[in-house]
Amino acid sequence: MKQEHKDANKILPYGELLRGLANQGYLVKSDLKKFLRNRGIFFNTAEKEKLVPCVACLLLSPIEFDELREYQNTKEDNFKKNTSRLNWSSESNIFDAVKNIKFENIIPDEGYNFYLVKEPNIIFYPKEKDKVRIEYELERNDFNKSFYESTNRFRGEIEIEKISENEIKITKSYTSSESNFVGDSLIKITENYFKENNHVSRNVTLKKILFSDFDNEERIVFFYRLSSNMDSTYFTFKDIVNMEFRPDNDEKLPEEIEWMKNKSELKLKGKSIHDTFFIKDKKYHKNLQFWEMESSYSFKFEIYEGNCNVVFTFKDYLNKNEKAEFEINISNFSLVNGSEFSNRDKVMIKNKLLKLFEKNKDVVYTNFLKYQQEKNAIA
């Protein structure tokens, strides 16, 4: 998230400084419109290019400036989650295995413009000895940016949980490329520590969910089971709203989809995408490489009700190809009576929903592994 300028408590911005503040991405149209309405200024449009100049013309009171700052302090980038697994060969629980770990050389000394705000913090659960969480926070400084863009702060966490006698699951949650880098570094340090202390065999490697784990047909089935065929108490599937794919050039394309030949990236956005003939008909699936599907849902969870979109993706496929790692994130989110909830509450609720989707993904992937084993046994 955006971190406050170091002189925020000393400066009451106006003019161009205030324009720079109002232009920030964490101040959305509804925030600015509500802010202006409280000043008795009403617009029949919600476009930022109309609202920002008006805000920039105002002289703010300290209380009003604090109101805008509060938006900054509560708006977070979307969390993304991915998981990996590691064979466990120790009788120790996770609590005992990590309690003496030291995190060093997480970020190289040179070549990076971000740094950890403080040492990663290990959270132990009093009643769960086989589960820990490592939280971290970092800052990036962009000195060529304006007053309120110069410093960004990002959070992340690593959750390590023993899921069977001989396997642990590692869940990485991050909000930016920087926090993803730190998360990967922490996982590597932890993996090496486990091996050095004989909790994990030295010849064992981390198992991730990779694009190459699936053939073309299995991958689209995996996406469908996560989205339209999801079995959940809390979520109701509505529609597939986005799919990203390309033809597999190693397969001869059927005449009906020969127009896709040599296309490097195709996107379908809209409604009822799953009824498109080459997606609906399974005979084309072996010819297509899907790497992303976005689906919309309604939800009812605890006291909360609303709608959200979830992205299931091998997001780096175009760069990493077969080594692209699977992850999920919530792209759109709205609550019934949303004005009754603070921005901080909304971030908390969205993260709870993402954890529910992550659990469902784990079930779907576990079933897929069983299916693969059975298929290989028959072959």
Secondary structure by P-SEA (a helix, b strand, c coil): ccccccccccccccaaaaaaaaacccccaaaaaaaaaaaccccccccaaaaaaaaaaccccaaaaaaaaaaaaccccbbbbbbbbbbbcccccccccccccccccccccccccccccccbbbbbbcccccbbbbbbccccccccccccccbbbbbbbbbbbbccccbbbbbbbbccaaaaaaaaaaaaaaaaaaaaaccccccbbbbccccccccaaaaaaaaaaacccccccccccccccbbbbbccccccccccccccccccbbbbbccccccccccccccccccccccbbbbbbcccccccccccccccccccccccccccccccccccccccccccccaaaaaaaaaaaaaaaaaaaaaaaaaaaaaaaaaaaac
